[in-house]
Amino acid sequence: MLLLMKILRITTLVLAAALISSCSSSSNAPAASPSTPATSVAPSIIPSPSMASPVAQQGLDLDPVPYFFAPVDAMNLPDWMSQLSTVQMPADATAYNASVGILAVVSVYYNANNGGDPVPVFSVQYMPENVYTDFQNMDGPQEVGNQVLSSDGNVVAIFGPQDYLFEPGSIDQQIVDEILQLAYKPESYQPKIN
């Protein structure tokens, strides 16, 4: 028992030293991580130029779109936020988007309560206002989503499903319906702090 207590104390001291060391490092920015298909909803810490300490931004990071999806209240996010993830466009789709003036696109996926593969719920498109206007003036099917907000000459547009993703009335479909209602509200998006 005494040996176990000594090991626990040493482990606690090592963890505390590692935490202190990481907090006192010269950079407050998160370490770069390799690109993965899905990102977590853990809060990102981004240094604020006007403050000595970093500002926590919470919600779903929509990278490469420079916004967080933080519906309702960034400090009281819905329970289903932990079931969301993002997937970036493949390189060929990114190249095509760039050729038509779209700056960034990311898809938001929902992990259903009943398991199974994540399901795409909506995509977020980020482009200059004039590019969005040009798409609206084109004949044919809609190629970009509905404008949700415009800031600094750029538009955030949302493209959602045209049909049910789950059985109508199911818990998962009710959650998706709530997600989509919030996805089309400008107050659900918080710009990233540079």
C-alpha positions, 0 to 999 in steps of 0.5 A: 500500500505504501509503495502504491501511494509513493507511485501515485505521488510521483505520477502526480508530481510528473503530471503537474510538472508537465502541465506547468511546463506546457503552460509556461511555453512561449506559444499559447497556440495549439500544436499543429495536428495532421489533417484528419477527416473529422475534428473534435468539438473540444474548445480551441484556444486562439490567442487574441491580439488585444489581450495578454491571455488567450480567449477560449472559443467553443463550438464546432471548428469549421476549418477551413471556413473561419467560423465556429458553429456555436448555436444557442450560446457558446457557453451552454452548447446543446448536448448533441454538439459532441455528436458533430464532426467536420470533413474537409473537401478532397483536394480535387473538389477544393481545386474546383471550388477555388477555380470558381471563386469559392474560398472554402467548404466544409461538411458537418456530420452527425453521429447518430444515437443508434450508431452507424456511420456519421451522416452529412447534415449540412455543408458550409460554403465561404466565398466573396459576395460577388461570387455568391451573387454570380451563382444566384444569377446563373440558370440551372440548379442551385450550386451554392447554399442559402446565404446565412451571413455576410461579413467583410465582403464574404458570404457564409452559405449553408447547403442542407439536405432536401429530405429526411436523414432518419425515420421521421419522428425518430430522436435522431431526426428530431436532433437533425431538425434542430441542428438544421434550424440553428444552422440557418441562423446567423447568430449560430456562427462565431468568427474565429479570432485571429 
